[in-house]
Amino acid sequence: MTPLYHLKTGMLKIIRIQEDGGAFLVNIIVPGEMFPHHSLISPGPSFGSALALSTCEIEVIPAAEWYHSLAVHPEKYREVALKLQEKLRMMQQRIDQVTETEPAERLRKLRSWMETYIAPEKMTDLLTQAEIGQLIGLRRETVNRLLRSGEFN
């Protein structure tokens, strides 16, 4: 069984490798999150790889130990439910970013969200323009044009 992880400090990106060998950014993990999210209640395969965007402190939780603790202490399911609720709310913010009509506003919202976790670092110090585009549904060229406009310096 794949272990679970608890990110104590730092920030991670979760990528999936595509058939052509390219990486696609699918998620950002922030402090306090346990992952993989889909395995918090029962074991499941992992389809992504975690890469550190900054210096991280990560606790490795052996899967057997985690699932045993859930069985012995059923009240922990409430903790899991609250963690998943928090992640759903974060994903709702991300959906709001992607569904914003104006590309500049999508970029502004993503930058604001990320910088709450990474300040004084900048989003562009940690993510490529292609990755930023993947997160907010824009082409890399559009992200480049917006960043060069001076509005985001």
C-alpha positions, 0 to 999 in steps of 0.5 A, spaced: 500 500 500 502 506 498 503 511 504 499 517 505 503 524 506 502 530 511 505 536 508 507 540 514 510 546 511 512 548 504 508 547 497 508 541 492 505 541 485 502 534 483 503 532 476 501 527 471 506 524 465 502 524 459 503 519 453 507 524 450 512 524 456 510 531 458 508 533 465 501 536 466 500 540 473 493 537 476 494 540 483 497 544 488 498 542 495 499 547 501 501 546 508 496 542 513 493 537 507 494 530 507 495 526 500 493 523 496 486 525 497 482 519 494 486 515 499 484 518 506 478 513 507 480 507 503 487 505 499 487 507 492 492 507 486 496 514 485 496 517 479 500 523 480 507 525 482 509 530 488 514 535 486 516 540 491 515 548 489 519 550 496 522 547 502 518 542 505 517 538 511 513 532 510 510 527 514 510 520 511 504 516 514 504 508 513 498 506 510 497 500 514 498 504 520 493 510 518 487 505 516 488 501 522 487 508 526 481 509 523 478 502 524 480 503 532 478 510 532 472 512 528 471 519 530 477 520 526 473 519 520 470 526 522 477 529 521 478 526 514 471 529 512 473 536 515 480 535 511 476 533 504 471 539 506 477 544 506 480 541 500 473 542 496 472 549 498 479 550 495 477 547 489 471 551 489 476 557 489 480 554 483 474 553 479 472 560 480 479 562 478 478 558 471 471 560 470 473 568 470 471 571 464 477 575 463 484 572 462 487 577 466 482 576 472 484 569 472 491 570 473 490 575 478 486 571 482 491 565 482 496 569 484 493 572 490 491 565 492 498 562 491 501 568 495 497 567 501 501 561 502 508 563 498 509 570 500 514 573 499 516 568 493 512 570 487 508 565 483 512 566 477 518 564 481 515 557 483 511 555 476 512 556 469 508 560 464 505 553 462 504 550 469 500 557 470 496 556 464 494 549 466 491 551 472 487 557 470 485 554 463 490 559 459 495 558 453 502 559 455 503 564 450 497 568 453 500 567 460 506 570 457 503 576 454 499 578 461 505 577 465 509 582 460 504 587 460 507 590 466 500 589 470 503 583 474 509 586 476 
